[in-house]
Amino acid sequence: MAELKLTLRTCIVCRKKIEQKELLRLKCEDKKLVLYNNYGRSFYICKDCISLLQSDINQKAYKKIEKSLFKECKNKDKYVEQLKEMLTDVR
């Protein structure tokens, strides 16, 4: 029987290779974070990094998440706050 390969993707914050189904897939569209809709470039964030964001995190972890989102979206808007709002609305 043929073995299926695992689809691994990289979290933009911690740079760990994780199975695709365990990651949250987002994209930047018109200076806003949105869930990926099968069009355009996207990126992944792992559940560990999301849990850091949802809890009261230290300033160092917050800056790391913020820097990763700035780099991915190529501008400096308030992406961390948008991500927090998305996570509270989705769950």
PDB file of N, CA, C and O in Angstrom:
ATOM      1  N   MET A   1       0.830  -1.175   0.000  1.00  0.00           N
ATOM      2  CA  MET A   1       0.000   0.000   0.000  1.00  0.00           C
ATOM      3  C   MET A   1       0.884   1.251   0.000  1.00  0.00           C
ATOM      4  O   MET A   1       1.891   1.293   0.707  1.00  0.00           O
ATOM      5  N   ALA A   2       0.526   2.242  -0.766  1.00  0.00           N
ATOM      6  CA  ALA A   2       1.329   3.456  -0.864  1.00  0.00           C
ATOM      7  C   ALA A   2       1.150   4.331   0.371  1.00  0.00           C
ATOM      8  O   ALA A   2       0.045   4.501   0.885  1.00  0.00           O
ATOM      9  N   GLU A   3       2.257   4.873   0.825  1.00  0.00           N
ATOM     10  CA  GLU A   3       2.201   5.777   1.970  1.00  0.00           C
ATOM     11  C   GLU A   3       1.995   7.196   1.478  1.00  0.00           C
ATOM     12  O   GLU A   3       2.617   7.625   0.506  1.00  0.00           O
ATOM     13  N   LEU A   4       1.116   7.921   2.159  1.00  0.00           N
ATOM     14  CA  LEU A   4       0.873   9.310   1.808  1.00  0.00           C
ATOM     15  C   LEU A   4       1.910  10.199   2.485  1.00  0.00           C
ATOM     16  O   LEU A   4       2.274   9.975   3.639  1.00  0.00           O
ATOM     17  N   LYS A   5       2.377  11.201   1.764  1.00  0.00           N
ATOM     18  CA  LYS A   5       3.330  12.124   2.337  1.00  0.00           C
ATOM     19  C   LYS A   5       2.587  13.177   3.158  1.00  0.00           C
ATOM     20  O   LYS A   5       1.484  13.594   2.803  1.00  0.00           O
ATOM     21  N   LEU A   6       3.200  13.593   4.244  1.00  0.00           N
ATOM     22  CA  LEU A   6       2.641  14.669   5.043  1.00  0.00           C
ATOM     23  C   LEU A   6       2.982  15.995   4.381  1.00  0.00           C
ATOM     24  O   LEU A   6       4.101  16.186   3.906  1.00  0.00           O
ATOM     25  N   THR A   7       2.026  16.903   4.349  1.00  0.00           N
ATOM     26  CA  THR A   7       2.266  18.225   3.805  1.00  0.00           C
ATOM     27  C   THR A   7       2.736  19.120   4.939  1.00  0.00           C
ATOM     28  O   THR A   7       1.959  19.459   5.832  1.00  0.00           O
ATOM     29  N   LEU A   8       4.000  19.500   4.905  1.00  0.00           N
ATOM     30  CA  LEU A   8       4.578  20.335   5.947  1.00  0.00           C
ATOM     31  C   LEU A   8       4.658  21.772   5.479  1.00  0.00           C
ATOM     32  O   LEU A   8       5.003  22.045   4.329  1.00  0.00           O
ATOM     33  N   ARG A   9       4.339  22.687   6.377  1.00  0.00           N
ATOM     34  CA  ARG A   9       4.437  24.113   6.109  1.00  0.00           C
ATOM     35  C   ARG A   9       5.174  24.765   7.275  1.00  0.00           C
ATOM     36  O   ARG A   9       5.290  24.171   8.347  1.00  0.00           O
ATOM     37  N   THR A  10       5.673  25.982   7.070  1.00  0.00           N
ATOM     38  CA  THR A  10       6.466  26.675   8.071  1.00  0.00           C
ATOM     39  C   THR A  10       5.663  27.804   8.705  1.00  0.00           C
ATOM     40  O   THR A  10       5.053  28.613   8.006  1.00  0.00           O
ATOM     41  N   CYS A  11       5.668  27.850  10.015  1.00  0.00           N
ATOM     42  CA  CYS A  11       5.048  28.952  10.757  1.00  0.00           C
ATOM     43  C   CYS A  11       5.927  30.192  10.570  1.00  0.00           C
ATOM     44  O   CYS A  11       7.149  30.098  10.683  1.00  0.00           O
ATOM     45  N   ILE A  12       5.329  31.342  10.287  1.00  0.00           N
ATOM     46  CA  ILE A  12       6.127  32.550  10.045  1.00  0.00           C
ATOM     47  C   ILE A  12       6.720  33.121  11.322  1.00  0.00           C
ATOM     48  O   ILE A  12       7.664  33.908  11.257  1.00  0.00           O
ATOM     49  N   VAL A  13       6.193  32.748  12.476  1.00  0.00           N
ATOM     50  CA  VAL A  13       6.675  33.309  13.732  1.00  0.00           C
ATOM     51  C   VAL A  13       7.813  32.469  14.306  1.00  0.00           C
ATOM     52  O   VAL A  13       8.908  32.985  14.533  1.00  0.00           O
ATOM     53  N   CYS A  14       7.567  31.186  14.541  1.00  0.00           N
ATOM     54  CA  CYS A  14       8.583  30.338  15.201  1.00  0.00           C
ATOM     55  C   CYS A  14       9.436  29.560  14.202  1.00  0.00           C
ATOM     56  O   CYS A  14      10.438  28.961  14.593  1.00  0.00           O
ATOM     57  N   ARG A  15       9.065  29.555  12.939  1.00  0.00           N
ATOM     58  CA  ARG A  15       9.803  28.889  11.857  1.00  0.00           C
ATOM     59  C   ARG A  15       9.867  27.375  11.999  1.00  0.00           C
ATOM     60  O   ARG A  15      10.779  26.745  11.463  1.00  0.00           O
ATOM     61  N   LYS A  16       8.916  26.782  12.711  1.00  0.00           N
ATOM     62  CA  LYS A  16       8.858  25.321  12.828  1.00  0.00           C
ATOM     63  C   LYS A  16       8.119  24.745  11.635  1.00  0.00           C
ATOM     64  O   LYS A  16       7.173  25.349  11.128  1.00  0.00           O
ATOM     65  N   LYS A  17       8.552  23.578  11.189  1.00  0.00           N
ATOM     66  CA  LYS A  17       7.858  22.850  10.136  1.00  0.00           C
ATOM     67  C   LYS A  17       6.785  21.995  10.798  1.00  0.00           C
ATOM     68  O   LYS A  17       7.092  21.140  11.629  1.00  0.00           O
ATOM     69  N   ILE A  18       5.518  22.225  10.429  1.00  0.00           N
ATOM     70  CA  ILE A  18       4.384  21.557  11.050  1.00  0.00           C
ATOM     71  C   ILE A  18       3.441  21.094   9.952  1.00  0.00           C
ATOM     72  O   ILE A  18       3.410  21.663   8.861  1.00  0.00           O
ATOM     73  N   GLU A  19       2.686  20.069  10.249  1.00  0.00           N
ATOM     74  CA  GLU A  19       1.714  19.560   9.292  1.00  0.00           C
ATOM     75  C   GLU A  19       0.689  20.646   8.964  1.00  0.00           C
ATOM     76  O   GLU A  19       0.241  21.368   9.855  1.00  0.00           O
ATOM     77  N   GLN A  20       0.321  20.759   7.700  1.00  0.00           N
ATOM     78  CA  GLN A  20      -0.506  21.851   7.204  1.00  0.00           C
ATOM     79  C   GLN A  20      -1.862  21.954   7.905  1.00  0.00           C
ATOM     80  O   GLN A  20      -2.344  23.060   8.149  1.00  0.00           O
ATOM     81  N   LYS A  21      -2.477  20.828   8.229  1.00  0.00           N
ATOM     82  CA  LYS A  21      -3.814  20.870   8.812  1.00  0.00           C
ATOM     83  C   LYS A  21      -3.817  21.404  10.240  1.00  0.00           C
ATOM     84  O   LYS A  21      -4.883  21.708  10.775  1.00  0.00           O
ATOM     85  N   GLU A  22      -2.657  21.522  10.863  1.00  0.00           N
ATOM     86  CA  GLU A  22      -2.555  22.038  12.223  1.00  0.00           C
ATOM     87  C   GLU A  22      -2.239  23.529  12.273  1.00  0.00           C
ATOM     88  O   GLU A  22      -2.052  24.077  13.360  1.00  0.00           O
ATOM     89  N   LEU A  23      -2.176  24.187  11.140  1.00  0.00           N
ATOM     90  CA  LEU A  23      -1.818  25.601  11.063  1.00  0.00           C
ATOM     91  C   LEU A  23      -3.006  26.458  10.629  1.00  0.00           C
ATOM     92  O   LEU A  23      -3.925  25.980   9.963  1.00  0.00           O
ATOM     93  N   LEU A  24      -2.969  27.719  11.014  1.00  0.00           N
ATOM     94  CA  LEU A  24      -3.965  28.692  10.575  1.00  0.00           C
ATOM     95  C   LEU A  24      -3.405  29.402   9.353  1.00  0.00           C
ATOM     96  O   LEU A  24      -2.289  29.918   9.394  1.00  0.00           O
ATOM     97  N   ARG A  25      -4.169  29.433   8.263  1.00  0.00           N
ATOM     98  CA  ARG A  25      -3.703  30.016   7.008  1.00  0.00           C
ATOM     99  C   ARG A  25      -4.367  31.368   6.804  1.00  0.00           C
ATOM    100  O   ARG A  25      -5.593  31.471   6.765  1.00  0.00           O
ATOM    101  N   LEU A  26      -3.545  32.404   6.673  1.00  0.00           N
ATOM    102  CA  LEU A  26      -4.020  33.778   6.523  1.00  0.00           C
ATOM    103  C   LEU A  26      -3.381  34.430   5.313  1.00  0.00           C
ATOM    104  O   LEU A  26      -2.448  33.892   4.717  1.00  0.00           O
ATOM    105  N   LYS A  27      -3.899  35.601   4.960  1.00  0.00           N
ATOM    106  CA  LYS A  27      -3.258  36.421   3.943  1.00  0.00           C
ATOM    107  C   LYS A  27      -3.546  37.881   4.227  1.00  0.00           C
ATOM    108  O   LYS A  27      -4.471  38.206   4.971  1.00  0.00           O
ATOM    109  N   CYS A  28      -2.751  38.762   3.632  1.00  0.00           N
ATOM    110  CA  CYS A  28      -2.949  40.200   3.763  1.00  0.00           C
ATOM    111  C   CYS A  28      -3.677  40.685   2.512  1.00  0.00           C
ATOM    112  O   CYS A  28      -3.267  40.396   1.388  1.00  0.00           O
ATOM    113  N   GLU A  29      -4.750  41.419   2.724  1.00  0.00           N
ATOM    114  CA  GLU A  29      -5.520  41.934   1.600  1.00  0.00           C
ATOM    115  C   GLU A  29      -5.988  43.343   1.943  1.00  0.00           C
ATOM    116  O   GLU A  29      -6.731  43.530   2.907  1.00  0.00           O
ATOM    117  N   ASP A  30      -5.566  44.325   1.173  1.00  0.00           N
ATOM    118  CA  ASP A  30      -5.922  45.729   1.398  1.00  0.00           C
ATOM    119  C   ASP A  30      -5.622  46.167   2.830  1.00  0.00           C
ATOM    120  O   ASP A  30      -6.469  46.769   3.490  1.00  0.00           O
ATOM    121  N   LYS A  31      -4.416  45.864   3.307  1.00  0.00           N
ATOM    122  CA  LYS A  31      -3.944  46.220   4.641  1.00  0.00           C
ATOM    123  C   LYS A  31      -4.789  45.625   5.763  1.00  0.00           C
ATOM    124  O   LYS A  31      -4.898  46.213   6.839  1.00  0.00           O
ATOM    125  N   LYS A  32      -5.385  44.462   5.514  1.00  0.00           N
ATOM    126  CA  LYS A  32      -6.142  43.742   6.530  1.00  0.00           C
ATOM    127  C   LYS A  32      -5.773  42.271   6.472  1.00  0.00           C
ATOM    128  O   LYS A  32      -5.472  41.733   5.406  1.00  0.00           O
ATOM    129  N   LEU A  33      -5.801  41.630   7.628  1.00  0.00           N
ATOM    130  CA  LEU A  33      -5.599  40.183   7.683  1.00  0.00           C
ATOM    131  C   LEU A  33      -6.940  39.504   7.443  1.00  0.00           C
ATOM    132  O   LEU A  33      -7.948  39.871   8.047  1.00  0.00           O
ATOM    133  N   VAL A  34      -6.947  38.519   6.564  1.00  0.00           N
ATOM    134  CA  VAL A  34      -8.156  37.750   6.290  1.00  0.00           C
ATOM    135  C   VAL A  34      -7.780  36.274   6.194  1.00  0.00           C
ATOM    136  O   VAL A  34      -6.628  35.935   5.923  1.00  0.00           O
ATOM    137  N   LEU A  35      -8.749  35.411   6.417  1.00  0.00           N
ATOM    138  CA  LEU A  35      -8.526  33.993   6.199  1.00  0.00           C
ATOM    139  C   LEU A  35      -8.289  33.762   4.716  1.00  0.00           C
ATOM    140  O   LEU A  35      -8.845  34.472   3.878  1.00  0.00           O
ATOM    141  N   TYR A  36      -7.480  32.791   4.394  1.00  0.00           N
ATOM    142  CA  TYR A  36      -7.137  32.513   3.004  1.00  0.00           C
ATOM    143  C   TYR A  36      -8.367  32.060   2.236  1.00  0.00           C
ATOM    144  O   TYR A  36      -9.127  31.213   2.706  1.00  0.00           O
ATOM    145  N   ASN A  37      -8.562  32.630   1.044  1.00  0.00           N
ATOM    146  CA  ASN A  37      -9.734  32.319   0.230  1.00  0.00           C
ATOM    147  C   ASN A  37      -9.361  31.746  -1.138  1.00  0.00           C
ATOM    148  O   ASN A  37     -10.037  32.014  -2.131  1.00  0.00           O
ATOM    149  N   ASN A  38      -8.288  30.961  -1.187  1.00  0.00           N
ATOM    150  CA  ASN A  38      -7.819  30.291  -2.411  1.00  0.00           C
ATOM    151  C   ASN A  38      -7.406  31.252  -3.517  1.00  0.00           C
ATOM    152  O   ASN A  38      -7.457  30.901  -4.695  1.00  0.00           O
ATOM    153  N   TYR A  39      -6.994  32.467  -3.145  1.00  0.00           N
ATOM    154  CA  TYR A  39      -6.534  33.421  -4.136  1.00  0.00           C
ATOM    155  C   TYR A  39      -5.423  34.270  -3.521  1.00  0.00           C
ATOM    156  O   TYR A  39      -5.618  34.869  -2.464  1.00  0.00           O
ATOM    157  N   GLY A  40      -4.271  34.327  -4.166  1.00  0.00           N
ATOM    158  CA  GLY A  40      -3.177  35.159  -3.698  1.00  0.00           C
ATOM    159  C   GLY A  40      -2.188  34.410  -2.821  1.00  0.00           C
ATOM    160  O   GLY A  40      -2.264  33.192  -2.655  1.00  0.00           O
ATOM    161  N   ARG A  41      -1.252  35.180  -2.262  1.00  0.00           N
ATOM    162  CA  ARG A  41      -0.208  34.608  -1.403  1.00  0.00           C
ATOM    163  C   ARG A  41      -0.715  34.501   0.022  1.00  0.00           C
ATOM    164  O   ARG A  41      -1.473  35.348   0.496  1.00  0.00           O
ATOM    165  N   SER A  42      -0.290  33.462   0.682  1.00  0.00           N
ATOM    166  CA  SER A  42      -0.742  33.247   2.052  1.00  0.00           C
ATOM    167  C   SER A  42       0.439  32.875   2.937  1.00  0.00           C
ATOM    168  O   SER A  42       1.552  32.668   2.454  1.00  0.00           O
ATOM    169  N   PHE A  43       0.184  32.794   4.235  1.00  0.00           N
ATOM    170  CA  PHE A  43       1.185  32.382   5.203  1.00  0.00           C
ATOM    171  C   PHE A  43       0.488  31.628   6.318  1.00  0.00           C
ATOM    172  O   PHE A  43      -0.737  31.656   6.437  1.00  0.00           O
ATOM    173  N   TYR A  44       1.287  30.952   7.136  1.00  0.00           N
ATOM    174  CA  TYR A  44       0.752  30.085   8.179  1.00  0.00           C
ATOM    175  C   TYR A  44       1.248  30.521   9.550  1.00  0.00           C
ATOM    176  O   TYR A  44       2.373  30.998   9.698  1.00  0.00           O
ATOM    177  N   ILE A  45       0.378  30.348  10.565  1.00  0.00           N
ATOM    178  CA  ILE A  45       0.749  30.579  11.958  1.00  0.00           C
ATOM    179  C   ILE A  45       0.330  29.349  12.748  1.00  0.00           C
ATOM    180  O   ILE A  45      -0.790  28.859  12.603  1.00  0.00           O
ATOM    181  N   CYS A  46       1.237  28.852  13.587  1.00  0.00           N
ATOM    182  CA  CYS A  46       0.952  27.625  14.337  1.00  0.00           C
ATOM    183  C   CYS A  46       0.110  27.917  15.583  1.00  0.00           C
ATOM    184  O   CYS A  46      -0.033  29.066  16.001  1.00  0.00           O
ATOM    185  N   LYS A  47      -0.436  26.863  16.157  1.00  0.00           N
ATOM    186  CA  LYS A  47      -1.311  26.987  17.326  1.00  0.00           C
ATOM    187  C   LYS A  47      -0.544  27.450  18.561  1.00  0.00           C
ATOM    188  O   LYS A  47      -1.110  28.123  19.422  1.00  0.00           O
ATOM    189  N   ASP A  48       0.733  27.099  18.657  1.00  0.00           N
ATOM    190  CA  ASP A  48       1.532  27.544  19.797  1.00  0.00           C
ATOM    191  C   ASP A  48       1.711  29.062  19.788  1.00  0.00           C
ATOM    192  O   ASP A  48       1.601  29.712  20.827  1.00  0.00           O
ATOM    193  N   CYS A  49       1.984  29.616  18.621  1.00  0.00           N
ATOM    194  CA  CYS A  49       2.147  31.067  18.501  1.00  0.00           C
ATOM    195  C   CYS A  49       0.816  31.784  18.718  1.00  0.00           C
ATOM    196  O   CYS A  49       0.778  32.876  19.285  1.00  0.00           O
ATOM    197  N   ILE A  50      -0.259  31.174  18.271  1.00  0.00           N
ATOM    198  CA  ILE A  50      -1.587  31.748  18.493  1.00  0.00           C
ATOM    199  C   ILE A  50      -1.923  31.749  19.979  1.00  0.00           C
ATOM    200  O   ILE A  50      -2.500  32.713  20.484  1.00  0.00           O
ATOM    201  N   SER A  51      -1.568  30.677  20.682  1.00  0.00           N
ATOM    202  CA  SER A  51      -1.853  30.624  22.113  1.00  0.00           C
ATOM    203  C   SER A  51      -1.028  31.664  22.873  1.00  0.00           C
ATOM    204  O   SER A  51      -1.499  32.205  23.873  1.00  0.00           O
ATOM    205  N   LEU A  52       0.202  31.956  22.416  1.00  0.00           N
ATOM    206  CA  LEU A  52       0.986  33.040  23.009  1.00  0.00           C
ATOM    207  C   LEU A  52       0.287  34.373  22.837  1.00  0.00           C
ATOM    208  O   LEU A  52       0.297  35.218  23.732  1.00  0.00           O
ATOM    209  N   LEU A  53      -0.310  34.547  21.688  1.00  0.00           N
ATOM    210  CA  LEU A  53      -0.996  35.799  21.386  1.00  0.00           C
ATOM    211  C   LEU A  53      -2.264  35.951  22.212  1.00  0.00           C
ATOM    212  O   LEU A  53      -2.583  37.056  22.651  1.00  0.00           O
ATOM    213  N   GLN A  54      -2.992  34.865  22.430  1.00  0.00           N
ATOM    214  CA  GLN A  54      -4.252  34.929  23.157  1.00  0.00           C
ATOM    215  C   GLN A  54      -4.056  35.111  24.653  1.00  0.00           C
ATOM    216  O   GLN A  54      -4.875  35.753  25.311  1.00  0.00           O
ATOM    217  N   SER A  55      -2.982  34.556  25.197  1.00  0.00           N
ATOM    218  CA  SER A  55      -2.722  34.736  26.623  1.00  0.00           C
ATOM    219  C   SER A  55      -2.051  36.091  26.833  1.00  0.00           C
ATOM    220  O   SER A  55      -1.665  36.760  25.875  1.00  0.00           O
ATOM    221  N   ASP A  56      -1.922  36.476  28.069  1.00  0.00           N
ATOM    222  CA  ASP A  56      -1.193  37.713  28.365  1.00  0.00           C
ATOM    223  C   ASP A  56       0.287  37.414  28.198  1.00  0.00           C
ATOM    224  O   ASP A  56       0.920  36.822  29.072  1.00  0.00           O
ATOM    225  N   ILE A  57       0.820  37.830  27.074  1.00  0.00           N
ATOM    226  CA  ILE A  57       2.194  37.471  26.735  1.00  0.00           C
ATOM    227  C   ILE A  57       3.159  38.565  27.147  1.00  0.00           C
ATOM    228  O   ILE A  57       2.765  39.703  27.404  1.00  0.00           O
ATOM    229  N   ASN A  58       4.423  38.199  27.205  1.00  0.00           N
ATOM    230  CA  ASN A  58       5.430  39.202  27.500  1.00  0.00           C
ATOM    231  C   ASN A  58       5.694  40.036  26.248  1.00  0.00           C
ATOM    232  O   ASN A  58       5.277  39.675  25.148  1.00  0.00           O
ATOM    233  N   GLN A  59       6.376  41.131  26.430  1.00  0.00           N
ATOM    234  CA  GLN A  59       6.618  42.079  25.344  1.00  0.00           C
ATOM    235  C   GLN A  59       7.489  41.469  24.244  1.00  0.00           C
ATOM    236  O   GLN A  59       7.320  41.806  23.072  1.00  0.00           O
ATOM    237  N   LYS A  60       8.405  40.590  24.598  1.00  0.00           N
ATOM    238  CA  LYS A  60       9.312  39.991  23.615  1.00  0.00           C
ATOM    239  C   LYS A  60       8.555  39.112  22.616  1.00  0.00           C
ATOM    240  O   LYS A  60       8.808  39.174  21.413  1.00  0.00           O
ATOM    241  N   ALA A  61       7.629  38.297  23.117  1.00  0.00           N
ATOM    242  CA  ALA A  61       6.849  37.430  22.231  1.00  0.00           C
ATOM    243  C   ALA A  61       5.920  38.258  21.344  1.00  0.00           C
ATOM    244  O   ALA A  61       5.750  37.956  20.163  1.00  0.00           O
ATOM    245  N   TYR A  62       5.324  39.297  21.914  1.00  0.00           N
ATOM    246  CA  TYR A  62       4.438  40.188  21.144  1.00  0.00           C
ATOM    247  C   TYR A  62       5.202  40.831  19.989  1.00  0.00           C
ATOM    248  O   TYR A  62       4.707  40.888  18.863  1.00  0.00           O
ATOM    249  N   LYS A  63       6.409  41.314  20.273  1.00  0.00           N
ATOM    250  CA  LYS A  63       7.233  41.952  19.240  1.00  0.00           C
ATOM    251  C   LYS A  63       7.624  40.968  18.145  1.00  0.00           C
ATOM    252  O   LYS A  63       7.688  41.337  16.972  1.00  0.00           O
ATOM    253  N   LYS A  64       7.884  39.724  18.518  1.00  0.00           N
ATOM    254  CA  LYS A  64       8.265  38.717  17.530  1.00  0.00           C
ATOM    255  C   LYS A  64       7.106  38.431  16.570  1.00  0.00           C
ATOM    256  O   LYS A  64       7.309  38.324  15.360  1.00  0.00           O
ATOM    257  N   ILE A  65       5.901  38.311  17.111  1.00  0.00           N
ATOM    258  CA  ILE A  65       4.714  38.088  16.273  1.00  0.00           C
ATOM    259  C   ILE A  65       4.473  39.301  15.381  1.00  0.00           C
ATOM    260  O   ILE A  65       4.192  39.166  14.190  1.00  0.00           O
ATOM    261  N   GLU A  66       4.587  40.481  15.972  1.00  0.00           N
ATOM    262  CA  GLU A  66       4.375  41.719  15.222  1.00  0.00           C
ATOM    263  C   GLU A  66       5.380  41.862  14.079  1.00  0.00           C
ATOM    264  O   GLU A  66       5.005  42.233  12.966  1.00  0.00           O
ATOM    265  N   LYS A  67       6.632  41.575  14.343  1.00  0.00           N
ATOM    266  CA  LYS A  67       7.675  41.674  13.323  1.00  0.00           C
ATOM    267  C   LYS A  67       7.438  40.688  12.183  1.00  0.00           C
ATOM    268  O   LYS A  67       7.651  41.019  11.016  1.00  0.00           O
ATOM    269  N   SER A  68       7.000  39.485  12.518  1.00  0.00           N
ATOM    270  CA  SER A  68       6.726  38.481  11.490  1.00  0.00           C
ATOM    271  C   SER A  68       5.578  38.915  10.584  1.00  0.00           C
ATOM    272  O   SER A  68       5.638  38.735   9.368  1.00  0.00           O
ATOM    273  N   LEU A  69       4.540  39.483  11.177  1.00  0.00           N
ATOM    274  CA  LEU A  69       3.393  39.952  10.385  1.00  0.00           C
ATOM    275  C   LEU A  69       3.776  41.157   9.526  1.00  0.00           C
ATOM    276  O   LEU A  69       3.335  41.262   8.381  1.00  0.00           O
ATOM    277  N   PHE A  70       4.588  42.063  10.062  1.00  0.00           N
ATOM    278  CA  PHE A  70       5.063  43.209   9.275  1.00  0.00           C
ATOM    279  C   PHE A  70       5.841  42.742   8.061  1.00  0.00           C
ATOM    280  O   PHE A  70       5.645  43.244   6.954  1.00  0.00           O
ATOM    281  N   LYS A  71       6.722  41.781   8.273  1.00  0.00           N
ATOM    282  CA  LYS A  71       7.567  41.277   7.189  1.00  0.00           C
ATOM    283  C   LYS A  71       6.713  40.587   6.117  1.00  0.00           C
ATOM    284  O   LYS A  71       6.954  40.756   4.921  1.00  0.00           O
ATOM    285  N   GLU A  72       5.736  39.826   6.546  1.00  0.00           N
ATOM    286  CA  GLU A  72       4.906  39.084   5.605  1.00  0.00           C
ATOM    287  C   GLU A  72       3.976  40.005   4.816  1.00  0.00           C
ATOM    288  O   GLU A  72       3.749  39.790   3.626  1.00  0.00           O
ATOM    289  N   CYS A  73       3.446  41.018   5.470  1.00  0.00           N
ATOM    290  CA  CYS A  73       2.476  41.911   4.819  1.00  0.00           C
ATOM    291  C   CYS A  73       3.119  43.142   4.199  1.00  0.00           C
ATOM    292  O   CYS A  73       2.442  43.919   3.526  1.00  0.00           O
ATOM    293  N   LYS A  74       4.409  43.329   4.415  1.00  0.00           N
ATOM    294  CA  LYS A  74       5.201  44.376   3.781  1.00  0.00           C
ATOM    295  C   LYS A  74       4.772  45.803   4.128  1.00  0.00           C
ATOM    296  O   LYS A  74       5.014  46.717   3.340  1.00  0.00           O
ATOM    297  N   ASN A  75       4.151  46.013   5.267  1.00  0.00           N
ATOM    298  CA  ASN A  75       3.887  47.355   5.787  1.00  0.00           C
ATOM    299  C   ASN A  75       3.644  47.262   7.283  1.00  0.00           C
ATOM    300  O   ASN A  75       3.572  46.163   7.833  1.00  0.00           O
ATOM    301  N   LYS A  76       3.519  48.391   7.938  1.00  0.00           N
ATOM    302  CA  LYS A  76       3.448  48.396   9.401  1.00  0.00           C
ATOM    303  C   LYS A  76       2.091  48.903   9.883  1.00  0.00           C
ATOM    304  O   LYS A  76       1.978  50.025  10.376  1.00  0.00           O
ATOM    305  N   ASP A  77       1.085  48.085   9.738  1.00  0.00           N
ATOM    306  CA  ASP A  77      -0.227  48.395  10.289  1.00  0.00           C
ATOM    307  C   ASP A  77      -0.417  47.615  11.587  1.00  0.00           C
ATOM    308  O   ASP A  77       0.506  46.945  12.051  1.00  0.00           O
ATOM    309  N   LYS A  78      -1.582  47.699  12.157  1.00  0.00           N
ATOM    310  CA  LYS A  78      -1.864  47.032  13.432  1.00  0.00           C
ATOM    311  C   LYS A  78      -2.383  45.618  13.185  1.00  0.00           C
ATOM    312  O   LYS A  78      -3.553  45.327  13.435  1.00  0.00           O
ATOM    313  N   TYR A  79      -1.513  44.749  12.698  1.00  0.00           N
ATOM    314  CA  TYR A  79      -1.903  43.390  12.348  1.00  0.00           C
ATOM    315  C   TYR A  79      -2.126  42.496  13.560  1.00  0.00           C
ATOM    316  O   TYR A  79      -2.961  41.593  13.514  1.00  0.00           O
ATOM    317  N   VAL A  80      -1.401  42.731  14.628  1.00  0.00           N
ATOM    318  CA  VAL A  80      -1.557  41.876  15.807  1.00  0.00           C
ATOM    319  C   VAL A  80      -2.952  42.064  16.399  1.00  0.00           C
ATOM    320  O   VAL A  80      -3.596  41.093  16.798  1.00  0.00           O
ATOM    321  N   GLU A  81      -3.419  43.310  16.458  1.00  0.00           N
ATOM    322  CA  GLU A  81      -4.768  43.565  16.960  1.00  0.00           C
ATOM    323  C   GLU A  81      -5.822  42.944  16.040  1.00  0.00           C
ATOM    324  O   GLU A  81      -6.821  42.402  16.513  1.00  0.00           O
ATOM    325  N   GLN A  82      -5.596  43.026  14.724  1.00  0.00           N
ATOM    326  CA  GLN A  82      -6.523  42.409  13.774  1.00  0.00           C
ATOM    327  C   GLN A  82      -6.566  40.897  13.969  1.00  0.00           C
ATOM    328  O   GLN A  82      -7.634  40.288  13.909  1.00  0.00           O
ATOM    329  N   LEU A  83      -5.400  40.293  14.203  1.00  0.00           N
ATOM    330  CA  LEU A  83      -5.335  38.849  14.413  1.00  0.00           C
ATOM    331  C   LEU A  83      -6.065  38.464  15.696  1.00  0.00           C
ATOM    332  O   LEU A  83      -6.769  37.454  15.725  1.00  0.00           O
ATOM    333  N   LYS A  84      -5.906  39.253  16.753  1.00  0.00           N
ATOM    334  CA  LYS A  84      -6.618  38.983  18.001  1.00  0.00           C
ATOM    335  C   LYS A  84      -8.128  39.049  17.792  1.00  0.00           C
ATOM    336  O   LYS A  84      -8.861  38.198  18.296  1.00  0.00           O
ATOM    337  N   GLU A  85      -8.598  40.056  17.049  1.00  0.00           N
ATOM    338  CA  GLU A  85     -10.025  40.182  16.764  1.00  0.00           C
ATOM    339  C   GLU A  85     -10.539  38.998  15.951  1.00  0.00           C
ATOM    340  O   GLU A  85     -11.627  38.487  16.218  1.00  0.00           O
ATOM    341  N   MET A  86      -9.764  38.562  14.962  1.00  0.00           N
ATOM    342  CA  MET A  86     -10.164  37.416  14.142  1.00  0.00           C
ATOM    343  C   MET A  86     -10.295  36.169  15.000  1.00  0.00           C
ATOM    344  O   MET A  86     -11.245  35.403  14.841  1.00  0.00           O
ATOM    345  N   LEU A  87      -9.354  35.962  15.900  1.00  0.00           N
ATOM    346  CA  LEU A  87      -9.365  34.758  16.724  1.00  0.00           C
ATOM    347  C   LEU A  87     -10.527  34.762  17.711  1.00  0.00           C
ATOM    348  O   LEU A  87     -11.087  33.704  17.996  1.00  0.00           O
ATOM    349  N   THR A  88     -10.895  35.903  18.229  1.00  0.00           N
ATOM    350  CA  THR A  88     -12.026  35.962  19.158  1.00  0.00           C
ATOM    351  C   THR A  88     -13.350  35.818  18.419  1.00  0.00           C
ATOM    352  O   THR A  88     -14.303  35.271  18.973  1.00  0.00           O
ATOM    353  N   ASP A  89     -13.431  36.297  17.180  1.00  0.00           N
ATOM    354  CA  ASP A  89     -14.660  36.153  16.388  1.00  0.00           C
ATOM    355  C   ASP A  89     -14.845  34.736  15.881  1.00  0.00           C
ATOM    356  O   ASP A  89     -15.966  34.229  15.844  1.00  0.00           O
ATOM    357  N   VAL A  90     -13.741  34.085  15.486  1.00  0.00           N
ATOM    358  CA  VAL A  90     -13.818  32.750  14.899  1.00  0.00           C
ATOM    359  C   VAL A  90     -14.168  31.718  15.956  1.00  0.00           C
ATOM    360  O   VAL A  90     -14.941  30.798  15.688  1.00  0.00           O
ATOM    361  N   ARG A  91     -13.612  31.855  17.151  1.00  0.00           N
ATOM    362  CA  ARG A  91     -13.783  30.816  18.161  1.00  0.00           C
ATOM    363  C   ARG A  91     -14.840  31.138  19.117  1.00  0.00           C
ATOM    364  O   ARG A  91     -15.105  30.358  20.031  1.00  0.00           O
TER     365      ARG A  91
END
